Amino acid sequence: MEFQKENSLARVSYTGGILGLVVGSQFARLEKVIAAKNRDGWNLAEVIPENRNLIIWVFRILLLVVTLGLWTLATGYILVFERQVVRREGEQKINSTRKEPTLAARRPAI
């Protein structure tokens, strides 16, 4: 038997502005995503805060101005999940079934 780990990513986004403060719950969203993944056998390995660039920041400010502060995009998190996969002898690995490209010329079937 061979033990390997399999990874999965989930992105959790939030709502910003006044609506995000009143209606949005960061804790509830995180809890919902983590509970769903745990039911499927995944364990939380790492939490990475999203890194927004300058264009997104300008777009967020414009959204706040246009919506009079009611709504904008908010930075969220990228959740990395993992689970162990046990491969038994005789099972094919996913990567081993892929064929490497060849440089040999192919002849058309006649």
C-alpha positions as CSV (number, residue, x, y, z in Angstrom):
1,M,0.0,0.0,0.0
2,E,1.1,3.5,-0.8
3,F,0.0,6.5,1.2
4,Q,-0.4,9.8,-0.6
5,K,-2.1,13.1,0.1
6,E,-4.7,14.7,-2.1
7,N,-5.4,18.5,-2.0
8,S,-8.4,20.6,-2.6
9,L,-8.9,24.4,-2.6
10,A,-11.9,26.4,-1.6
11,R,-12.3,30.2,-1.9
12,V,-14.4,32.1,0.7
13,S,-15.4,35.6,-0.4
14,Y,-17.2,38.2,1.7
15,T,-19.4,41.2,1.0
16,G,-18.1,44.6,1.9
17,G,-19.7,47.9,2.6
18,I,-22.7,48.6,4.9
19,L,-24.5,45.4,3.7
20,G,-21.5,43.3,4.6
21,L,-21.4,44.8,8.1
22,V,-25.1,44.3,8.7
23,V,-25.9,41.0,6.9
24,G,-22.6,39.2,6.3
25,S,-21.1,36.9,8.9
26,Q,-17.5,35.9,8.2
27,F,-17.6,33.2,10.9
28,A,-20.7,31.5,9.5
29,R,-19.4,31.4,5.9
30,L,-16.1,29.8,7.0
31,E,-17.9,27.4,9.2
32,K,-20.2,26.3,6.4
33,V,-17.4,25.7,3.9
34,I,-15.2,23.8,6.4
35,A,-18.2,21.7,7.7
36,A,-19.1,20.7,4.1
37,K,-15.5,19.7,3.3
38,N,-15.2,17.8,6.6
39,R,-18.3,15.7,5.7
40,D,-16.5,14.7,2.4
41,G,-13.4,13.6,4.4
42,W,-11.2,16.7,3.9
43,N,-9.1,18.3,6.7
44,L,-8.2,21.9,6.8
45,A,-4.4,22.3,6.2
46,E,-3.9,26.0,5.6
47,V,-5.7,29.3,5.4
48,I,-4.3,31.9,3.0
49,P,-5.6,35.4,2.9
50,E,-6.4,36.6,-0.6
51,N,-4.0,39.2,-1.9
52,R,-5.7,41.8,-4.0
53,N,-3.8,44.0,-6.4
54,L,-4.0,47.7,-7.1
55,I,-6.6,47.4,-9.8
56,I,-9.0,45.5,-7.5
57,W,-8.5,48.1,-4.8
58,V,-9.4,50.9,-7.2
59,F,-12.4,48.9,-8.4
60,R,-13.6,48.4,-4.8
61,I,-13.4,52.1,-4.1
62,L,-15.4,52.9,-7.3
63,L,-18.0,50.3,-6.2
64,L,-18.3,52.0,-2.9
65,V,-18.8,55.4,-4.4
66,V,-21.3,54.2,-7.0
67,T,-23.4,52.2,-4.5
68,L,-23.1,55.0,-1.9
69,G,-21.2,52.8,0.5
70,L,-23.7,49.9,0.5
71,W,-21.8,47.2,-1.3
72,T,-18.3,46.3,-2.5
73,L,-16.0,43.3,-2.9
74,A,-14.2,42.3,0.2
75,T,-11.1,40.2,0.5
76,G,-11.6,36.6,1.5
77,Y,-9.6,33.5,2.2
78,I,-8.3,30.6,0.2
79,L,-8.7,27.4,2.2
80,V,-6.4,24.4,1.5
81,F,-7.8,21.0,2.4
82,E,-6.1,17.7,2.3
83,R,-6.9,14.0,2.8
84,Q,-4.9,10.8,2.7
85,V,-5.4,8.5,-0.2
86,V,-4.5,4.9,0.1
87,R,-3.5,3.2,-3.1
88,R,-3.4,-0.6,-3.2
89,E,-1.1,-2.6,-5.3
90,G,-2.4,-3.1,-8.8
91,E,-4.3,0.2,-8.9
92,Q,-3.2,2.6,-11.7
93,K,-2.0,6.0,-10.7
94,I,-3.5,8.9,-12.4
95,N,-0.2,10.4,-13.5
96,S,1.1,7.0,-14.8
97,T,-1.7,6.7,-17.4
98,R,-0.7,9.9,-19.2
99,K,1.6,9.2,-22.2
100,E,4.5,11.5,-22.9
101,P,4.6,13.2,-26.3
102,T,6.8,11.6,-28.9
103,L,8.7,13.1,-31.8
104,A,8.2,10.2,-34.1
105,A,6.3,10.9,-37.3
106,R,2.9,9.2,-37.6
107,R,1.9,7.6,-40.8
108,P,-1.7,8.0,-41.9
109,A,-3.8,4.8,-42.0
110,I,-4.3,3.6,-45.5
